[in-house]
Amino acid sequence: MVKIKKRNGETIVTNPKQNKILKKLYSTVSGRIVLKILTAPIVSEIVGKYMDSPLSKPLINRFIKNNNIDTSQYIMKNFSSYNEFFTRKIKKGKRPIDYNQKHLISPCDSKLTAYKIRRNSIFRIKNSLYRVSDMLKNEFLARRYDGGYCLIYRLEVDDYHRYCYIDDGFKTNNVFISGELHTVNPVALKKYNVYKRNCREYTIMHTDNFGDVVQLEVGAMMVGKICNYHGEYNFIKGEEKGMFMFGGSTIIQLFEKDRIRPDSDILKNTRDGFETVVHLGEKIGISL
């Protein structure tokens, strides 16, 4: 069971059915065989076309009901497809941005964990294990973040799937890394406990208040398409950076040593094995 806490300290459980299915997929031989089929490019392509088509519209009301979506927060209309609904926009004022320059904000609605980066630290992301160098496929860049923080924002299917910039600054071009499929041989799984590593895309954000921040978006199983709007670009705090298409997704941020301090409740929850519910635009730490 995924352990989650709200910022008021309340412990909650989200999507128990989904968590049960994922556990079966990743922890059994039969489940891993199914995963290999589901992650095949042709399957993702077919599912993606279906989710973009009017044929997927009947899924919308069922999804709203099954996940208790509060539709009053969103701009609702006659969506032409499930993906159009999935990337729906939130109403103005529902996610206020904290513009205090020293305040680090969450880029998205998610379940957050915060870890100190040690040499060869291993992080669990989407049922795969990564080192920072694995995430970036760039050992030299990864070393810059030794001693800093790795923030992992896990979005579930019922979360708002658009995300924003956390400060004013300038970003580099996006670097796309295609996913890898690993063997399902139990020996390999025992050694590294990895079935697959997802497609992902990162950029370096030269921010005014938090130093050089790497932000990496990780695609989900099946579709999980990453849609970043900008290449090289001057951005402002709270401006929309991009969105994820159908599928739960993850955002990872890397901060250099002595640049930020996450809020104490987030650090404590992480130490205790809990994720913390955060929302786009809210304070989650401070600059140093």
C-alpha positions in Angstrom: 0.0 0.0 0.0 1.2 3.5 -0.9 1.3 5.6 2.3 0.3 9.2 1.8 -0.2 12.2 4.1 -1.9 15.5 3.6 -0.1 18.6 4.9 -2.4 18.7 7.9 -1.0 15.3 9.0 -4.0 13.2 7.9 -3.1 9.8 6.5 -5.0 8.8 3.3 -5.2 6.0 0.8 -5.7 6.9 -2.9 -6.6 4.6 -5.8 -6.4 1.3 -3.9 -7.7 -0.7 -6.9 -5.0 0.8 -9.1 -2.3 0.1 -6.5 -3.4 -3.5 -6.2 -3.3 -4.0 -10.0 0.2 -2.4 -10.3 1.5 -4.6 -7.4 0.3 -7.7 -9.3 1.8 -6.5 -12.6 5.3 -5.7 -11.1 5.6 -8.5 -8.5 4.6 -11.6 -10.4 6.0 -13.4 -13.5 2.6 -13.4 -15.2 2.2 -9.7 -14.5 5.6 -8.9 -16.0 4.7 -10.8 -19.1 1.6 -8.7 -19.4 3.7 -5.5 -18.9 6.0 -6.5 -21.7 2.9 -6.6 -24.0 1.4 -3.4 -22.7 4.7 -1.4 -23.1 5.2 -2.5 -26.7 5.4 0.6 -29.0 2.5 -0.7 -31.2 0.2 -1.1 -28.2 1.0 2.4 -27.0 0.4 3.8 -30.5 -3.0 2.1 -30.8 -4.1 3.1 -27.3 -3.0 6.7 -28.0 -5.0 6.9 -31.1 -8.0 5.6 -29.3 -7.7 8.1 -26.4 -7.5 10.9 -29.0 -10.6 9.8 -30.8 -14.3 10.4 -30.2 -14.7 6.7 -29.4 -13.0 7.3 -26.1 -15.6 9.8 -24.9 -17.7 7.2 -22.9 -14.7 6.7 -20.6 -15.0 10.3 -19.3 -18.1 10.0 -17.1 -17.0 6.6 -15.7 -13.6 8.0 -14.8 -15.1 11.0 -13.0 -17.4 8.8 -11.0 -14.8 6.1 -10.2 -12.2 8.7 -9.1 -14.5 11.2 -7.3 -13.2 14.0 -9.5 -14.4 17.5 -8.2 -15.4 18.9 -11.6 -16.2 22.3 -10.1 -12.5 23.0 -10.0 -12.1 22.6 -13.8 -13.2 24.2 -17.0 -15.6 21.5 -18.2 -17.1 21.4 -21.7 -18.2 18.9 -24.3 -14.8 17.2 -24.6 -14.1 15.6 -28.0 -12.0 12.7 -26.6 -10.8 11.3 -23.3 -7.4 12.9 -23.8 -9.0 16.3 -24.2 -10.7 15.7 -20.8 -7.6 14.3 -19.2 -5.6 17.5 -20.0 -8.5 19.8 -18.9 -7.6 23.2 -17.5 -8.2 24.3 -13.9 -10.3 27.3 -13.2 -8.6 30.6 -12.5 -7.9 31.1 -8.8 -8.1 27.3 -8.0 -4.3 27.0 -7.8 -2.9 30.3 -6.5 0.8 30.8 -7.0 3.0 31.8 -4.1 5.1 34.6 -5.6 7.4 35.1 -2.6 10.9 34.9 -4.2 12.4 32.8 -1.4 9.5 30.3 -1.5 10.0 27.1 -3.5 6.7 26.0 -5.0 5.3 22.7 -6.3 5.2 22.6 -10.1 2.1 20.3 -10.0 -0.6 18.5 -8.1 1.1 15.4 -6.8 2.4 13.2 -4.0 5.9 14.4 -3.1 8.9 12.9 -1.5 12.3 14.7 -0.9 15.7 13.0 -0.7 19.2 14.1 -0.1 21.4 13.1 -3.0 24.4 11.0 -2.0 26.9 9.5 -4.4 25.2 6.4 -5.9 21.9 7.1 -4.2 19.1 5.0 -5.6 15.5 6.3 -6.0 12.4 4.4 -6.8 10.4 6.0 -9.6 7.5 4.2 -11.3 8.5 0.8 -9.9 12.0 1.2 -11.4 15.2 2.0 -9.5 17.3 4.9 -10.7 20.5 6.7 -9.8 20.8 10.3 -10.8 23.2 9.4 -13.6 20.6 6.8 -14.8 17.9 9.4 -15.0 20.0 11.8 -17.0 22.3 9.5 -18.9 24.9 12.1 -18.1 27.5 11.3 -15.4 29.1 14.7 -15.5 25.9 16.6 -15.0 24.7 14.2 -12.3 27.8 14.9 -10.2 26.9 18.6 -10.0 23.9 17.6 -7.8 25.8 15.5 -5.2 24.8 16.8 -1.7 21.7 18.5 -3.1 18.1 17.4 -3.1 16.0 15.2 -5.4 12.3 16.0 -5.3 10.0 13.3 -6.8 6.4 14.4 -7.6 4.2 11.4 -8.4 1.0 12.2 -10.3 -1.9 9.8 -10.1 -4.5 9.6 -12.9 -6.9 11.8 -11.0 -4.4 14.6 -10.5 -4.3 17.8 -12.5 -1.8 16.9 -15.3 -0.5 20.3 -16.2 2.7 21.7 -14.6 4.3 25.1 -14.2 7.7 26.8 -13.8 8.9 27.2 -10.2 10.7 30.6 -10.6 11.8 33.2 -13.1 14.7 32.2 -15.3 16.0 30.8 -18.5 15.9 27.1 -19.7 18.0 25.1 -22.1 16.6 22.9 -24.9 14.8 19.7 -23.8 16.8 16.4 -23.9 14.6 13.4 -24.6 15.7 9.9 -23.4 13.8 6.9 -24.9 12.6 4.2 -22.5 14.3 0.9 -22.0 12.8 -2.6 -21.7 14.7 -4.9 -19.3 14.7 -8.7 -19.2 12.0 -10.4 -17.0 14.6 -13.0 -16.0 14.2 -13.3 -12.2 18.0 -13.2 -11.7 18.1 -9.8 -13.3 15.2 -8.6 -11.3 16.8 -9.8 -8.1 20.0 -8.0 -8.9 18.5 -4.6 -9.8 14.8 -5.0 -9.2 14.0 -3.2 -12.5 11.5 -4.2 -15.2 11.5 -1.1 -17.3 12.7 2.5 -17.3 10.3 5.0 -18.8 10.8 7.5 -21.6 11.7 10.9 -20.1 12.7 14.4 -21.0 14.8 16.9 -19.0 16.0 20.5 -19.2 18.3 22.7 -17.1 16.5 25.7 -15.7 18.8 28.6 -14.7 16.5 30.1 -12.0 16.9 33.4 -10.3 16.5 32.1 -6.7 17.2 28.3 -6.6 20.3 28.0 -8.8 20.5 25.6 -11.8 17.6 23.1 -11.4 17.2 20.0 -13.5 13.6 19.2 -14.2 12.8 15.8 -15.6 9.4 14.6 -16.7 8.8 10.9 -16.8 6.2 9.3 -19.1 3.9 6.6 -17.9 3.1 3.1 -19.0 1.0 2.9 -22.2 0.7 6.4 -23.5 1.9 9.0 -20.9 3.1 11.4 -23.6 5.2 14.3 -22.4 4.2 17.7 -23.9 6.7 20.5 -23.1 5.8 23.8 -24.7 9.3 25.4 -25.0 12.8 24.8 -26.1 15.3 27.5 -25.1 13.1 30.0 -23.3 12.9 32.8 -20.7 10.2 31.8 -18.2 8.4 33.3 -15.3 7.2 31.8 -12.0 3.8 30.1 -12.3 3.8 30.0 -16.1 2.6 26.7 -17.6 5.5 24.6 -18.7 3.7 21.6 -20.2 1.4 18.7 -19.6 1.1 14.9 -19.6 -1.4 13.1 -21.8 -3.2 9.9 -20.6 -1.5 8.0 -17.8 -0.1 8.7 -14.4 3.2 10.5 -14.6 6.2 11.8 -12.5 8.2 15.0 -12.3 11.7 15.0 -10.8 13.7 18.0 -9.8 17.4 18.1 -8.9 18.8 21.0 -6.8 22.4 21.7 -6.1 23.9 21.5 -2.6 22.9 24.4 -0.2 20.4 25.9 -2.6 17.1 24.8 -1.0 15.6 23.4 2.2 12.3 21.5 1.7 9.6 22.1 4.4 10.0 20.1 7.6 6.8 18.1 7.2 7.8 16.9 3.8 11.2 15.8 5.0 9.7 14.0 8.0 7.0 12.3 6.0 9.7 11.1 3.5 11.8 9.7 6.4 8.7 7.9 7.8 7.9 6.3 4.4 5.0 8.7 3.4 4.4 10.8 0.4 3.0 14.3 0.9 0.0 15.7 -1.0 1.0 19.0 -2.6 -0.7 21.3 -5.1 0.5 23.4 -8.0 1.8 26.7 -6.8 2.0 26.0 -3.1 5.1 26.5 -0.9 7.1 23.4 -0.3 10.4 24.8 0.8 12.7 27.9 0.8 15.9 29.1 -0.9 19.1 29.3 1.2 
